[in-house]
Amino acid sequence: MAAPESGDAGVTARRDAARPRLAKGVRMRFDAARGRYVLLSPEAILILNPTGTEIVKLCDGQRTIAEIRSELRDRYGEIAADEARDFLDDLIARRGIEVNDD
């Protein structure tokens, strides 16, 4: 997964209670030519690796960061403590994901 880039408003996925979802205008689609899922936005196409795809599929605005990490641990066993958060921070910086911080 990619390292996080600096975001514009300091919004991050650091809070376990945050609820990530696709940003407005962003869609996830399978790109047959690439053989991978991509995030499509008006400004960019972000190509996802298989792990990134599974993380984004869990970003429904209902699950918290803590719940996403727990789901990933259930599926894959051990995961690095900040790996999912770092990935989501990168997508937030690229405006592919938004976070509800309620």
C-alpha positions in Angstrom: 0.0 0.0 0.0 1.1 3.5 -0.7 2.4 5.9 2.0 0.2 8.8 2.9 0.5 12.1 1.1 -0.2 15.4 2.8 -3.9 16.2 2.9 -5.3 19.7 2.4 -7.3 20.1 5.6 -5.6 17.8 8.0 -8.5 15.3 7.7 -7.2 11.8 8.3 -8.3 8.3 9.2 -6.5 8.3 12.5 -9.6 8.2 14.7 -11.0 4.7 15.2 -14.5 6.1 15.2 -14.2 7.7 11.8 -16.5 6.3 9.1 -14.9 6.3 5.7 -16.9 6.3 2.4 -16.3 7.0 -1.2 -16.0 10.8 -1.8 -18.8 12.5 -3.7 -18.4 11.9 -7.5 -16.0 8.9 -7.0 -17.0 5.4 -8.1 -15.2 2.1 -7.9 -15.3 0.0 -11.1 -13.5 -3.1 -12.4 -11.3 -2.1 -15.4 -11.1 -5.1 -17.6 -8.1 -3.7 -19.6 -6.1 -3.4 -16.4 -7.5 -6.5 -14.7 -8.0 -4.4 -11.5 -10.5 -2.3 -9.7 -10.0 1.5 -10.0 -11.5 4.5 -8.3 -12.9 6.9 -10.9 -13.2 10.6 -10.1 -13.6 13.7 -12.3 -9.9 14.5 -11.7 -8.1 11.1 -11.7 -8.1 7.3 -12.0 -6.6 5.5 -9.0 -5.6 1.9 -9.7 -6.2 -0.3 -6.7 -4.2 -3.4 -5.8 -6.2 -6.4 -4.4 -5.7 -5.4 -0.7 -6.7 -1.8 -1.5 -9.8 -3.0 -3.3 -10.9 -5.0 -0.2 -10.4 -2.0 2.1 -12.3 0.3 -0.2 -15.2 -2.2 -0.4 -15.5 -1.9 3.4 -15.7 1.9 3.2 -19.5 2.2 3.2 -19.9 5.2 5.6 -21.4 2.8 8.2 -18.3 0.9 9.4 -15.7 2.7 11.6 -12.0 2.5 11.0 -11.8 0.1 14.0 -14.5 -2.1 12.5 -12.7 -2.2 9.1 -9.4 -3.1 10.8 -11.2 -5.9 12.7 -12.8 -7.2 9.5 -9.4 -7.2 7.8 -7.8 -9.1 10.7 -10.7 -11.7 10.6 -10.1 -12.2 6.8 -6.3 -12.1 6.6 -5.0 -12.7 10.1 -2.3 -10.3 11.2 -2.2 -6.9 9.6 0.2 -4.1 10.4 -1.3 -1.7 13.0 -1.4 1.4 10.8 -1.4 -0.2 7.3 -5.2 0.3 6.6 -5.1 3.8 8.2 -2.1 4.8 6.1 -3.8 3.6 2.9 -7.0 5.5 3.8 -5.0 8.6 4.6 -3.5 8.4 1.1 -7.0 8.1 -0.5 -8.3 11.0 1.6 -5.4 13.1 0.4 -6.2 12.1 -3.2 -9.9 12.9 -2.6 -11.0 9.3 -3.2 -12.4 8.8 0.3 -14.2 11.1 2.7 -14.5 10.5 6.4 -17.5 11.1 8.8 -16.0 12.0 12.1 -19.2 11.8 14.2 
